């Protein structure tokens, strides 16, 4: 039990220590919800970029139906663009989790609005509403009859 408590406290402290807003450039889009971000403030002594997972969303996997299209949508919104990244946490892989804005557009929400990603089940009501609107409009991945959420797709691949 003490070990569990210590792990929880370490996680809370590490998340709080990493909560920050960075300005920089998206240098690579890996998939529909992961990218490489180069902060303006990074000196030569620091790592040249951050591998960031966008929070509150889950995009289709690359090998999943609509996965490549979701990646293209994220590229069209962000690649080689300057933006502001709000880092909200660190995931269990050590990746920063964050929300990205480019030219005033909230990218995470825009991906859901365009049907390029699911809203996370624990996301706020506004994000769920964007997903409902995309589903009703049959936008992006919602054009399919019964799109499989990425978390189910991953379970089926393991």
Backbone as a chain_set.jsonl record, in Angstrom:
{"seq": "XXXXXXXXXXXXXXXXXXXXXXXXXXXXXXXXXXXXXXXXXXXXXXXXXXXXXXXXXXXXXXXXXXXXXXXXXXXXXXXXXXXXXXXXXXXXXXXXXXXXXXXXXXXXXXXXXXXXXXXXXXXXXXXXXXXXXXXXXXXXXXXXXXXXXXXXXXXXXX", "coords": {"N": [[0.82, -1.187, 0.0], [1.959, 1.256, 0.796], [3.818, 1.567, -1.209], [2.159, 1.921, -3.419], [0.917, 4.351, -2.713], [3.178, 6.003, -2.732], [3.822, 5.897, -5.456], [1.562, 7.111, -6.582], [1.76, 9.701, -5.46], [4.211, 10.485, -6.616], [3.474, 10.52, -9.308], [1.491, 12.54, -9.321], [3.042, 14.749, -8.555], [4.878, 14.819, -10.68], [3.201, 15.376, -12.827], [2.223, 17.915, -12.107], [4.609, 19.299, -12.153], [5.132, 19.364, -14.836], [3.16, 20.852, -16.043], [2.655, 23.301, -18.27], [2.885, 26.021, -20.647], [3.934, 26.131, -23.931], [5.482, 27.771, -26.682], [5.99, 27.14, -30.08], [6.995, 25.067, -32.874], [5.369, 22.673, -34.927], [6.99, 19.888, -35.984], [6.893, 17.303, -37.009], [4.305, 15.042, -37.876], [3.105, 12.22, -36.444], [0.97, 10.384, -36.172], [-2.647, 10.357, -36.087], [-3.05, 11.598, -33.6], [-0.646, 12.221, -32.426], [2.415, 13.971, -32.278], [5.518, 15.692, -33.145], [6.938, 18.313, -31.444], [8.65, 21.336, -31.52], [9.81, 23.346, -29.151], [10.219, 26.907, -28.816], [11.89, 27.762, -26.816], [13.809, 25.872, -26.299], [17.15, 25.147, -25.743], [20.334, 24.37, -27.27], [21.423, 22.494, -25.595], [19.305, 21.103, -24.527], [16.841, 18.559, -25.202], [15.864, 18.354, -28.592], [13.208, 18.333, -29.381], [9.747, 17.63, -28.484], [7.888, 14.69, -28.067], [4.58, 14.539, -28.427], [1.414, 13.663, -27.196], [-1.854, 14.257, -28.05], [-4.368, 15.387, -25.848], [-7.618, 14.402, -24.551], [-8.689, 13.262, -26.783], [-8.904, 10.511, -29.142], [-7.494, 9.23, -31.831], [-8.055, 7.295, -34.849], [-6.057, 4.333, -35.251], [-3.107, 4.027, -37.307], [-3.204, 1.779, -39.022], [-5.847, 1.262, -39.049], [-9.213, 1.575, -40.322], [-9.729, 4.778, -41.692], [-7.536, 5.754, -40.394], [-5.152, 6.686, -41.727], [-6.246, 8.873, -43.025], [-6.998, 10.46, -40.836], [-4.481, 11.138, -39.871], [-3.6, 12.701, -42.014], [-5.383, 14.859, -41.763], [-4.552, 15.983, -39.303], [-1.949, 16.7, -40.054], [-2.54, 18.647, -42.023], [-3.571, 20.676, -40.462], [-1.481, 21.339, -38.731], [1.286, 20.799, -39.417], [4.524, 22.073, -39.74], [3.711, 24.441, -38.713], [3.417, 27.23, -36.498], [2.611, 27.187, -33.056], [0.77, 27.057, -29.923], [1.351, 25.08, -27.176], [-0.235, 23.531, -24.604], [0.832, 21.799, -22.027], [-0.517, 19.264, -20.18], [-0.183, 16.969, -18.67], [1.767, 13.972, -18.047], [2.088, 10.946, -19.74], [1.903, 7.31, -19.166], [3.946, 6.352, -20.731], [5.807, 8.276, -20.631], [5.44, 10.421, -22.28], [4.646, 13.83, -23.02], [1.383, 15.106, -22.504], [-1.02, 17.019, -24.158], [-2.75, 20.083, -25.136], [-3.171, 21.637, -28.217], [-2.911, 24.686, -29.95], [-3.225, 26.282, -33.028], [-2.781, 29.06, -34.969], [-4.908, 30.194, -33.553], [-6.794, 28.162, -33.575], [-8.213, 25.535, -31.813], [-6.734, 22.668, -31.867], [-7.117, 19.966, -30.954], [-9.893, 19.858, -30.404], [-10.815, 20.562, -32.94], [-10.098, 18.35, -34.467], [-11.896, 16.439, -33.506], [-14.287, 17.704, -34.219], [-14.123, 17.582, -37.003], [-14.393, 14.909, -37.389], [-12.14, 13.334, -37.249], [-11.174, 12.166, -35.043], [-12.066, 10.508, -31.983], [-13.832, 11.835, -29.193], [-12.43, 11.714, -26.005], [-13.643, 9.512, -23.495], [-13.752, 10.654, -21.0], [-13.693, 13.343, -21.499], [-14.693, 16.841, -21.636], [-18.078, 18.278, -21.691], [-18.395, 19.959, -23.918], [-16.602, 18.923, -25.797], [-17.723, 16.404, -26.163], [-20.098, 17.194, -27.311], [-19.196, 18.256, -29.747], [-18.366, 15.877, -30.919], [-20.83, 14.54, -31.148], [-22.083, 16.216, -32.999], [-20.404, 15.861, -35.225], [-20.837, 13.15, -35.694], [-23.585, 13.162, -36.326], [-23.481, 14.68, -38.673], [-22.136, 12.918, -40.193], [-19.398, 13.171, -40.591], [-16.029, 12.689, -41.571], [-14.597, 9.943, -39.958], [-17.043, 9.111, -39.105], [-18.522, 8.635, -41.296], [-18.495, 6.008, -41.911], [-20.448, 3.052, -41.322], [-20.465, 1.669, -38.741], [-18.1, 2.753, -37.036], [-15.09, 1.588, -35.535], [-13.951, 2.211, -32.347], [-10.645, 3.395, -31.487], [-9.542, 2.348, -29.09], [-10.831, -0.093, -28.83], [-10.028, -1.306, -31.185], [-7.254, -1.535, -30.756], [-7.267, -3.382, -28.634], [-8.212, -5.638, -29.954], [-6.033, -6.243, -31.523], [-4.0, -7.14, -29.942]], "CA": [[0.0, 0.0, 0.0], [2.85, 2.413, 0.836], [4.418, 1.686, -2.54], [1.118, 2.498, -4.271], [0.789, 5.751, -2.327], [4.371, 6.693, -3.223], [3.686, 6.014, -6.916], [0.532, 8.119, -6.859], [2.335, 11.007, -5.139], [5.212, 10.793, -7.634], [2.752, 10.851, -10.534], [0.871, 13.854, -9.135], [4.111, 15.751, -8.565], [5.465, 14.926, -12.015], [2.221, 16.053, -13.67], [2.23, 19.331, -11.743], [5.881, 19.87, -12.578], [5.178, 19.474, -16.283], [2.084, 21.699, -16.545], [3.228, 24.537, -18.781], [2.519, 26.392, -22.006], [5.107, 26.361, -24.765], [5.289, 28.238, -28.047], [6.978, 26.496, -30.932], [6.609, 24.626, -34.211], [5.159, 21.246, -35.15], [7.983, 19.5, -36.988], [6.513, 16.005, -37.584], [3.057, 14.437, -37.427], [3.344, 10.779, -36.404], [-0.325, 9.766, -36.493], [-3.752, 11.282, -35.922], [-3.081, 12.301, -32.317], [0.712, 12.293, -31.885], [3.276, 14.804, -33.116], [6.759, 16.192, -32.567], [6.822, 19.752, -31.26], [9.925, 21.958, -31.155], [9.576, 24.607, -28.433], [11.148, 28.012, -29.098], [12.792, 27.991, -25.686], [14.797, 24.803, -26.108], [18.523, 25.456, -26.126], [21.041, 23.245, -27.887], [21.727, 21.5, -24.555], [18.09, 20.33, -24.241], [16.298, 17.751, -26.281], [15.465, 19.25, -29.676], [11.766, 18.315, -29.608], [8.914, 16.833, -27.589], [6.892, 13.815, -28.683], [3.383, 14.928, -27.694], [0.13, 12.991, -27.449], [-2.937, 15.209, -27.816], [-5.298, 14.897, -24.821], [-9.07, 14.496, -24.714], [-9.083, 12.654, -28.053], [-8.246, 9.264, -29.538], [-7.634, 9.114, -33.28], [-7.887, 5.925, -35.339], [-4.69, 3.874, -35.469], [-2.71, 4.164, -38.705], [-3.641, 0.61, -39.791], [-7.288, 1.157, -38.854], [-9.953, 2.407, -41.279], [-9.678, 6.216, -41.497], [-6.313, 6.125, -39.67], [-4.281, 7.528, -42.555], [-6.961, 10.134, -43.261], [-6.896, 11.242, -39.6], [-3.117, 11.672, -39.863], [-3.569, 13.794, -43.005], [-6.097, 16.014, -41.196], [-3.668, 16.612, -38.319], [-0.872, 17.357, -40.815], [-3.04, 19.86, -42.683], [-3.799, 21.694, -39.444], [-0.369, 21.667, -37.841], [2.667, 20.561, -39.855], [5.369, 23.244, -40.008], [2.984, 25.612, -38.226], [3.704, 27.662, -35.135], [1.455, 27.038, -32.195], [0.936, 27.051, -28.472], [1.088, 23.769, -26.613], [-0.471, 23.481, -23.158], [1.11, 20.463, -21.509], [-1.394, 19.061, -19.023], [0.213, 15.789, -17.9], [2.726, 13.052, -18.659], [1.448, 9.623, -19.739], [2.698, 6.212, -18.616], [5.103, 6.147, -21.614], [6.697, 9.413, -20.446], [5.145, 11.463, -23.269], [3.784, 14.929, -22.598], [0.014, 15.144, -23.008], [-1.346, 18.429, -24.218], [-3.696, 20.698, -26.063], [-2.435, 22.463, -29.162], [-3.641, 25.707, -30.708], [-2.473, 26.799, -34.166], [-3.514, 30.192, -35.546], [-6.128, 30.386, -32.792], [-7.682, 27.001, -33.679], [-7.972, 24.476, -30.833], [-6.539, 21.518, -32.753], [-7.731, 18.754, -30.4], [-11.338, 19.975, -30.642], [-11.047, 20.594, -34.386], [-10.019, 16.966, -34.942], [-13.173, 15.808, -33.174], [-15.313, 18.37, -35.032], [-14.006, 17.097, -38.379], [-14.558, 13.461, -37.431], [-10.827, 12.706, -37.399], [-10.842, 11.548, -33.756], [-13.126, 10.379, -30.981], [-13.64, 12.535, -27.932], [-12.164, 10.779, -24.92], [-14.848, 9.303, -22.692], [-13.708, 11.537, -19.828], [-13.558, 14.736, -21.919], [-15.794, 17.707, -21.188], [-19.338, 18.255, -22.444], [-18.212, 20.643, -25.203], [-15.945, 17.98, -26.705], [-18.726, 15.381, -26.477], [-21.058, 17.819, -28.223], [-18.544, 18.292, -31.061], [-18.422, 14.512, -31.455], [-22.215, 14.274, -31.537], [-22.332, 16.965, -34.229], [-19.668, 15.189, -36.304], [-21.543, 11.895, -35.965], [-24.833, 13.511, -37.009], [-23.128, 15.141, -40.017], [-21.391, 11.824, -40.828], [-18.105, 13.732, -40.958], [-14.83, 11.89, -41.369], [-14.734, 8.535, -39.592], [-18.455, 8.83, -38.87], [-19.133, 8.256, -42.569], [-18.642, 4.544, -41.846], [-21.673, 2.618, -40.639], [-20.152, 1.428, -37.329], [-16.65, 2.869, -36.848], [-14.57, 0.93, -34.327], [-13.072, 3.115, -31.592], [-9.257, 2.914, -31.455], [-9.243, 1.538, -27.897], [-11.302, -1.452, -29.139], [-9.152, -1.784, -32.263], [-5.984, -1.951, -30.146], [-7.522, -4.608, -27.872], [-8.342, -6.733, -30.906], [-4.743, -6.483, -32.175], [-2.995, -7.619, -28.985]], "C": [[0.87, 1.261, 0.0], [3.498, 2.646, -0.527], [3.424, 2.323, -3.509], [0.958, 3.985, -3.981], [1.979, 6.555, -2.841], [4.301, 6.898, -4.735], [2.677, 7.091, -7.287], [1.08, 9.518, -6.581], [3.378, 11.419, -6.167], [4.533, 11.226, -8.923], [2.126, 12.238, -10.442], [1.928, 14.948, -9.197], [4.703, 15.919, -9.957], [4.509, 15.616, -12.972], [2.235, 17.545, -13.37], [3.509, 20.007, -12.215], [5.93, 20.09, -14.08], [4.066, 20.333, -16.865], [2.685, 23.035, -16.958], [2.707, 24.796, -20.182], [3.791, 26.739, -22.761], [4.684, 26.884, -26.128], [6.375, 27.592, -28.889], [6.372, 26.075, -32.253], [6.407, 23.113, -34.229], [6.1, 20.839, -36.272], [7.667, 18.168, -37.665], [5.143, 15.622, -37.028], [3.237, 12.935, -37.546], [2.081, 10.011, -36.78], [-1.41, 10.786, -36.174], [-3.842, 12.007, -34.601], [-1.716, 12.408, -31.644], [1.59, 13.086, -32.84], [4.568, 15.141, -32.392], [6.681, 17.709, -32.591], [8.161, 20.302, -30.82], [9.64, 23.292, -30.476], [10.632, 25.653, -28.791], [12.225, 28.129, -28.034], [13.865, 26.921, -25.514], [16.161, 25.229, -26.617], [19.15, 24.209, -26.743], [21.322, 22.139, -26.869], [20.517, 20.626, -24.229], [17.694, 19.513, -25.446], [15.682, 18.676, -27.332], [13.953, 19.308, -29.89], [11.073, 17.507, -28.522], [8.009, 15.95, -28.44], [5.641, 13.975, -27.835], [2.185, 14.12, -28.145], [-0.952, 13.994, -27.103], [-3.964, 14.608, -26.859], [-6.746, 15.087, -25.253], [-9.574, 13.9, -26.017], [-8.391, 11.313, -28.217], [-8.528, 9.084, -31.025], [-7.478, 7.655, -33.702], [-6.4, 5.585, -35.512], [-4.377, 3.925, -36.967], [-3.206, 3.008, -39.564], [-5.148, 0.359, -39.686], [-7.991, 1.96, -39.951], [-10.0, 3.864, -40.795], [-8.42, 6.665, -40.739], [-5.398, 7.029, -40.465], [-4.94, 8.872, -42.835], [-6.881, 11.039, -42.027], [-5.511, 11.877, -39.49], [-3.007, 12.842, -40.838], [-4.276, 15.045, -42.48], [-5.2, 16.738, -40.195], [-2.512, 17.323, -39.018], [-1.35, 18.661, -41.428], [-3.249, 21.001, -41.693], [-2.521, 22.196, -38.782], [1.038, 21.628, -38.438], [3.358, 21.841, -40.313], [4.683, 24.551, -39.61], [3.434, 25.932, -36.805], [2.434, 27.54, -34.31], [1.814, 27.154, -30.732], [0.488, 25.704, -27.945], [0.941, 23.897, -25.106], [-0.26, 22.047, -22.714], [0.323, 20.299, -20.218], [-0.955, 17.905, -18.134], [1.306, 15.042, -18.658], [2.087, 11.668, -18.612], [2.396, 8.548, -19.232], [3.869, 5.818, -19.515], [6.117, 7.282, -21.468], [6.472, 10.534, -21.448], [4.341, 12.588, -22.631], [2.411, 14.787, -23.253], [-0.387, 16.606, -23.061], [-2.42, 18.81, -25.209], [-2.919, 21.675, -26.921], [-3.37, 23.449, -29.834], [-2.711, 26.218, -31.803], [-3.333, 27.866, -34.83], [-4.873, 30.376, -34.87], [-7.115, 29.234, -32.845], [-7.268, 25.965, -32.64], [-7.934, 23.15, -31.602], [-7.233, 20.265, -32.232], [-9.232, 18.747, -30.696], [-11.653, 19.939, -32.135], [-10.979, 19.185, -34.983], [-11.318, 16.218, -34.666], [-14.278, 16.389, -34.048], [-15.313, 17.86, -36.473], [-14.208, 15.588, -38.503], [-13.253, 12.734, -37.668], [-10.386, 12.024, -36.105], [-12.106, 11.445, -32.911], [-12.804, 11.315, -29.828], [-13.387, 11.471, -26.871], [-13.405, 10.684, -24.039], [-14.887, 10.218, -21.477], [-13.55, 13.008, -20.215], [-14.803, 15.533, -21.526], [-16.991, 17.666, -22.133], [-19.198, 18.912, -23.811], [-17.585, 19.705, -26.23], [-16.924, 16.868, -27.1], [-19.761, 15.932, -27.459], [-20.474, 17.915, -29.629], [-18.591, 16.912, -31.715], [-19.836, 14.176, -31.926], [-22.557, 14.982, -32.845], [-21.637, 16.306, -35.421], [-20.369, 13.887, -36.693], [-22.828, 12.164, -36.753], [-24.565, 13.933, -38.455], [-22.416, 14.061, -40.839], [-20.043, 12.306, -41.377], [-16.991, 12.732, -40.678], [-15.112, 10.435, -41.067], [-16.183, 8.137, -39.369], [-19.206, 8.524, -40.16], [-19.347, 6.736, -42.625], [-19.887, 4.191, -41.032], [-21.439, 2.438, -39.133], [-18.642, 1.532, -37.123], [-16.224, 2.258, -35.512], [-13.656, 1.913, -33.597], [-11.661, 2.533, -31.478], [-8.934, 2.052, -30.249], [-9.758, 0.116, -28.091], [-10.43, -2.08, -30.212], [-7.835, -2.303, -31.683], [-6.149, -3.242, -29.37], [-7.599, -5.808, -28.791], [-7.041, -7.111, -31.582], [-3.707, -7.091, -31.245], [-2.982, -9.107, -28.853]], "O": [[0.568, 2.224, -0.705], [3.699, 3.788, -0.941], [3.799, 3.166, -4.324], [0.874, 4.791, -4.907], [1.806, 7.67, -3.332], [4.681, 7.956, -5.237], [2.911, 7.887, -8.197], [0.882, 10.427, -7.388], [3.428, 12.586, -6.556], [4.963, 12.187, -9.562], [2.222, 13.026, -11.383], [1.713, 15.976, -9.839], [4.999, 17.039, -10.373], [4.948, 16.367, -13.844], [2.257, 18.358, -14.294], [3.484, 21.165, -12.631], [6.7, 20.927, -14.552], [4.028, 20.529, -18.08], [3.162, 23.803, -16.122], [2.157, 23.903, -20.827], [4.613, 27.531, -22.3], [3.649, 26.486, -26.662], [7.53, 27.505, -28.474], [5.374, 26.637, -32.704], [7.176, 22.366, -33.623], [6.024, 21.373, -37.379], [8.124, 17.925, -38.782], [4.857, 15.85, -35.853], [3.495, 12.427, -38.637], [2.122, 9.1, -37.606], [-1.111, 11.968, -36.008], [-4.629, 12.944, -34.473], [-1.629, 12.654, -30.441], [1.524, 12.903, -34.056], [4.702, 14.912, -31.19], [6.394, 18.313, -33.624], [8.755, 19.806, -29.862], [9.272, 24.261, -31.139], [11.791, 25.321, -29.037], [13.347, 28.548, -28.321], [14.743, 27.061, -24.663], [16.312, 25.623, -27.773], [18.557, 23.13, -26.732], [21.444, 20.972, -27.242], [20.68, 19.522, -23.708], [18.155, 19.75, -26.562], [15.048, 19.672, -26.986], [13.463, 20.244, -30.522], [11.713, 16.798, -27.746], [7.431, 16.414, -29.422], [5.628, 13.596, -26.664], [1.972, 13.921, -29.341], [-0.976, 14.528, -25.994], [-4.385, 13.463, -27.031], [-7.048, 15.828, -26.188], [-10.758, 14.015, -26.331], [-7.419, 11.013, -27.524], [-9.661, 8.818, -31.425], [-6.844, 6.867, -32.999], [-5.594, 6.443, -35.872], [-5.286, 3.872, -37.795], [-3.591, 3.22, -40.714], [-5.652, -0.648, -40.184], [-7.425, 2.928, -40.46], [-10.278, 4.131, -39.626], [-8.266, 7.857, -40.473], [-4.914, 8.033, -39.944], [-4.262, 9.899, -42.878], [-6.714, 12.252, -42.159], [-5.384, 13.025, -39.064], [-2.391, 13.86, -40.521], [-3.821, 16.163, -42.724], [-5.097, 17.964, -40.227], [-2.133, 18.426, -38.622], [-0.65, 19.671, -41.364], [-3.115, 22.169, -42.057], [-2.466, 23.336, -38.322], [1.905, 22.376, -37.987], [2.849, 22.582, -41.153], [5.028, 25.624, -40.104], [3.781, 25.047, -36.023], [1.329, 27.763, -34.804], [2.973, 27.323, -30.354], [-0.617, 25.246, -28.232], [1.869, 24.316, -24.414], [-1.084, 21.178, -22.997], [0.471, 21.084, -19.282], [-1.318, 17.863, -16.959], [1.708, 15.43, -19.755], [1.595, 11.253, -17.563], [3.549, 8.829, -18.907], [4.71, 5.022, -19.099], [7.169, 7.259, -22.107], [7.232, 11.503, -21.469], [3.464, 12.341, -21.803], [2.302, 14.395, -24.415], [-0.127, 17.357, -22.121], [-2.918, 18.0, -25.99], [-2.106, 22.449, -26.416], [-4.479, 23.099, -30.236], [-1.554, 26.547, -31.543], [-4.475, 27.607, -35.208], [-5.867, 30.677, -35.531], [-8.176, 29.311, -32.225], [-6.106, 25.564, -32.59], [-8.975, 22.587, -31.94], [-7.881, 19.563, -33.009], [-9.772, 17.752, -31.179], [-12.652, 19.348, -32.545], [-11.728, 18.868, -35.908], [-11.784, 15.448, -35.506], [-15.115, 15.648, -34.563], [-16.37, 17.723, -37.089], [-14.195, 15.052, -39.61], [-13.247, 11.636, -38.226], [-9.341, 11.375, -36.073], [-13.07, 12.186, -33.099], [-11.636, 11.557, -29.525], [-14.06, 10.441, -26.848], [-14.128, 11.665, -23.863], [-15.97, 10.523, -20.976], [-13.297, 13.843, -19.346], [-15.825, 14.967, -21.138], [-16.926, 17.098, -23.223], [-19.824, 18.464, -24.772], [-17.987, 19.691, -27.393], [-16.943, 16.443, -28.255], [-20.24, 15.21, -28.334], [-21.185, 17.68, -30.606], [-18.828, 16.794, -32.917], [-20.01, 13.587, -32.993], [-23.239, 14.417, -33.701], [-22.218, 16.206, -36.502], [-20.481, 13.562, -37.876], [-23.12, 11.474, -37.73], [-25.328, 13.587, -39.356], [-22.129, 14.254, -42.02], [-19.611, 11.913, -42.46], [-17.014, 12.021, -39.674], [-15.796, 9.761, -41.838], [-16.519, 6.955, -39.435], [-20.391, 8.191, -40.127], [-20.257, 6.249, -43.295], [-20.312, 4.951, -40.162], [-22.172, 3.02, -38.333], [-17.965, 0.507, -37.042], [-16.91, 2.397, -34.499], [-12.684, 2.397, -34.177], [-11.498, 1.316, -31.382], [-8.138, 1.119, -30.356], [-9.158, -0.814, -27.551], [-10.127, -3.271, -30.144], [-7.357, -3.371, -32.065], [-5.281, -4.113, -29.427], [-7.106, -6.884, -28.45], [-6.944, -8.193, -32.162], [-2.645, -7.517, -31.7], [-2.19, -9.652, -28.085]]}, "num_chains": 1, "name": "protein.A"}
